[in-house]
Amino acid sequence: MKKPKLSKEALEAYKALLKLSEEEQKLVFRKVSQSEIAEPVQEQPKEKGNCPHCGGSHVSRYGKTPAGYQRFICVDCRKTFGVKERPVWIGSHFPKEVWIEYIRLMNTGATLKDLAEALDINVTTAFYWRHKILTALKDGKSDAVLEEHTQADETFTYLNTKGNKNASNNLHRYEPTSRDPDYKSVRKSAHRHGRGSCSSIRGLNQGLVCTPFAIGGNEICWGKPSNMGAPTADDLDAVYAGHLGESVILITDASTAARKYAEDKDLPIIQLKSKTESRQGKYNLQKINKLHSTFKQDLARFYGVSTKYLENYANLTIFKQETPSISGIARATLLVEKLSNVPRVARWKDLRGTDYPSFVYEVLDKNEPSKNEVST
């Protein structure tokens, strides 16, 4: 069978491509790759179901929303309702094509500034779009169930108050107000540090945020921030409750908290007592250690992440862990499909009001800073 030959036009295009600079070649490749992303399949209007208000089954179609989504009316209680699952870009002033390109670029690791310039949107808009997407990923993992041999361990990051006292005024369009920076309200020393993160004490302490992760034998992952400092059995229960199946067997390090949690929940557990045991053999912690490494790399790529958004970025790392060995284009396509039908779309005012987890405030020292601490 003869090998196919390039046409005259293709050869000319190839020669012209070689003459371009490296940056121009990347732009060309990016434009070509855009066509490989499949458009999300348009969902058909959902069949009539029970009324969410009274539970009645006698419902009728009742027109559509301005965005084109079907609404229904209950004949019994006369209340209207719509579909529960919608795309993450519903209600946006930008078409879905812009969102699809945003998702593709975000998946390649583009910064907020790069996203804003490429799509001709405001940096603030790029920031909130990112967190609408990450919030949708987080909500989509709420029913994750891990089975069989499950590797579980914790990783620690600095308490991060990234931002400044003017962040609220910079991101929100209303009359400027006087506001103290976050580090004064959530950090024991009330001291400002570069990029917002620090720990004034060596070793494991309450200046570090604990994030337990777990990977089941069914390759399902779960994890979220739980507490400051070393976790207790109750902290682990707050993370894993409802996410461990009946066939689960925990594989952990020699953690006292993990052992007590397994005893309290009557779960079988295999504890590995040394670094050698955790890295080789039939039972090991290699997958969970790789997840921790990817999580830290993702946070470093964003030059630090505020602790108030840490759970969102944890779910981005989980999504990457659950989609291994696929190309960036395929992962972007999969992400578009997942975001085309989400249970809840975060609103701007919800994202603007995001606060630090309650456990951050529970460890605050209400006493005045000591004289040895640097004054602010």
N, C-alpha and C positions, 0 to 999 in steps of 0.2 A: 504494500500500500504506500503510495507516494505521500511524502509529507506536504502539508499545505504551505503554499508560498504567500508571502506578503504581497499585497497589491501595490501598485505605484503610489496610490494615495497614502497607504499605510506606511510605506517607506519614507515618504516625504514628511509625514507627521512624526515618525520616529526620529529622523534627523533633526527636525525642528525642536523636538523635546530635548535632545542632547545639548542643544545650544542654550537652553534656559539655565538660569541659576538654580542652585539647590532649593532655595525657598520657593521659586516659581514652580519647580517640578512637584514639590509637596502640594502646592495649591491645585495643580492639575490632577494629581492622584486623588486628592480629596473630593474634587468635583466628580471624577469618574466613579468613585466608590459610593457616592450618594445614591446613584441609580440602583445599587445592589440591595438597598434597604427596602424590604417589602412594606407596602402600605398596610396599616392595620385593617383587618376585615371589618366592614361596617356591620355592626350587630343589627339584626332585625328587631323590631319592637317586641318587647317581652309579652308573653301571653298573660291574659288576665289572671290575677291571683286573688288571695283573700285581702280584705281591707285591713290595713295596719292599725286602724283606729278602733273598729268594733269586731274585727275578725270575720265579718260577713263575706259570703262567697258571691253575692249578687252584685257584680260591679260591671260598669260599662266604660267604653273608651270616652275620653272627655277632651278631645283636641290635643294639641302639642305645644310644647314650650317654644319660645323664640329660637332656641338652639336646635329644635327639631326632635325633641324627646317626647314620647307618648305619655299622656296623663290619663288617669282614670277617676271615676266618681263612684262612690258606694251608693246604691239605691236605698239601702236601709238607713244609714246615718247621714247621707247627703254630703259627706266630706270627700275632698279630692286628694289624690296622692299620685306620685310618679314612680319611675323606676328607681331602684336603690343603687344600682351600679352605673357609673358614668365615667367617661375619660377624664384624666387629670387636668386636661386643658379646657374643660367646660367652663363657660363664663368668662373666658379670656378675651381680650380685645384683639389678640393676634390669632391668625389661622393655625390649624393643626400642623401645617407644613413647617411653620417656624418652630413649633414645639418639637417636631420630629428631628429637625436639624439640631436643636438645642440638646436633645437627649443624646444624639450621636456624638456631638462635640464633648458633652460632659463625660461620656463614656471613655473618651480618649484622654481625659485628664486636663481639659482646657480650664484655665482660670476664669474667674468671674469677669475680669477685664477683657480677656480674649473672647468670651462668649458675647459680651456686650458689643464689642467692635464687629464681630462676625455677623451678628444678627441685627445690628442697629437698634439695640434696646438699651435702657438705662442699667447701670450696674446694680442698683437697688432691685430692679425687676429681675435681673439675672440671679440675685441672691435669693429672692423669695420663690422663684421658679424651682431652684435647686431644692429648697426645703419642702415645697409642695410635692416634688417627686420623691424625696427621701421619706416624707411622712406617709405617702401612699405605699411605699415599700414596707415601712414598719407596720402599717395596718394590715397589709396583706400577709404578714407573718404571724398574726395574733393566734392562729389556730394550728401552728406548727407542732407536730408530735414526733418525738425521737423514739426509735425502737432499737432493740438488740444491744450489742456492745457499744456503749456511748462514752466517748472520751470527753472529760470535763475538767476544766482548769480555769484559773483566773489570770487576768493580766492587769497591770496597773499603769495609770497615766497621771500626770500632774493635774492638780486642780487648776483649771485654766479659766481666766476671766478676760480672755481676749476681747479687745475693744477699748473704748475710752469714754470719758464722761460726756462727750458730744455725740456719741454714736446714735443715741435716741433722736437727737435733733437732725443729724445728717440723713438718717434713713426715713424719718417720718415727716410728712409735710403738715406741720401745724406750728402754732406759735412757740418759739424756743422757750424752754423751761430750764431752771437751774436743777442739776442732778449730780449726785456724787457718783464717782466711778464704781463699777461692780466690785473691784478688789477691796474696797473699804467695807463692804457689807457682807462678803462671803469668805474672806480670808482672815485667819486668826491674827496674823501680824499686821493686817491692814496696810501691807506694803506693796508698792507697785514693782513689777518685774517685767523684763523684756518679753514680748510676745504673750504676756498674760499668764505664763505658767511658771511655777516654782515649787520648791520644797526646801525649807530652811533646815530640815533634820535629815540626816542620812538614814538609809534603810527604809523598811516598811513602816509607815506612819499615817496619821490622819490627814496629812496633806496630799495624799494620793487617792485617786478615785479607782475603786475596784470594779472591774467589768468581767463577770463570769461568762464563759462561752462553753458550748457543748456541741459535739458532732455525733449524730447517731449512726448506727450501722446502716440505716437507710439513706445516708448522706444528707439528711436534713439537719440544718444548723439552727441554733438559737442562742441568744445572749443579749444582755443589756446591763448598763451600770446599776450597781446595787447599793453601795455604801462607801464610806471613807475608811481607808486603812484595811486591815485584815478582815475578811468576812467571817460571820458566824453562821451556824446552821440555819438560823432564821433568815439571814440575808440570802443564802442560797435557795431557800424555799420560796422566797419572794420572786426569784428569777425563774426557777424551774417548775413551779407549781402549775399543773395543767399541761405541761409540755413533755412529760416523760411517760411513755406508753407502758403497757403491762409487761412487755417482754424485755424491758430495759435492764442492762447490767452496767453499772457505772465503772469506769476506769479512770482513776485519779492519781495524783501524787500522794505523798504521805501527809495529807492535810487533816488536821484534827476536826475542822469544821465539816469537811466532806464525810468523814467517818461518822460523826454524830448525826449529820443530816440523813445518811443512809440508814442508820439505826432507827432514827425517829420515824422514817417513812417505810421501814421494813423493805429496803431495796438491797439486792445483792451488789456487792462492791468489790473491785479488785484494786488494791492500792500498791503502787510501784514506789519502792523506798529509795531508789538511787537514780542518778542520771543515766547510768548504763541500762537499767531496767526500763526506763521510760523511752529509750531510743531504739531498742531492738527487741526481737522476740515476737511471739504471737500477739501479746498485748503490749501496746506502747502508746505514747502520747504525741506521735509525730504529726498527725493531722491537726490536732488542736494547737500545737506549737507553731505550725505553719500558718494557721489562721491568726494567731497572735501577731506573728511577724508581718503578715499582710495588713493587719489592722494598724500597726504602728507606722508602716510605710505610707498607708493612705493618709493618716493624720499628718505626717511630716510633709506630704505633698501639698497639703493645704496650709503649710506654715503654722500648724497648730490649730486646734478646734476648741471653741468655747465649750465648757462642760455642759452648758444648757442644751447643746445640740449633739452631744456625744452619742446618744442612743440612735439618732438618725444615721450618723456615719457608720455606726456598728452594723446597721442593717444593709448599708451599701457594701461593706466588706463581706457580709454573709451572702449577699446576692452573687458576688464574684466567686465566693467559695463554692456555691451550689451550681455554678455554670463553668466548670473547669474545661480546659483543653478545647475551647472554641475560639474562633477569631473575634476580633473586636467588632467587626461588622455584624457577625451572627449574634453577639451578645447585645449589641445595640438594637437589633431587630427584635430579639426576645424581650428586651426591656420595654420597647414601644408596645408590644402586644400585651404585656402585663399592665401597663399604664392606660391601656385603652378601655379597661373595665375594672374600676376600683370601687371598693365599698364606700369610701368617703373622700371628698376632695377638701383639703385644708383651705380655709379662708385666710385672706391677708391679715385680718385683725387677730385671728388665732395665732398665726406665726409671729406677729409683732409682739404679742403678749407672752411669748415663751419665757419661762422662768427656770432657774436652777432647780434640780431635783430636791425634794424635801430633805434628803439625807445630808445635803451640803450644809444646810442651816442647823442641823441637829448637833454638829460637832463644834460649832462656833464657840470660841472663848469670849465671854462677855466682859472679861476683865480688861483693864487698860493695858496697852502694850508695855513691855518692860523697857527699862532704860537702855538695855543693850541692843534693842531692835532699832533698825534705822527708822527715823521719823519720816513722815510724809508731809 
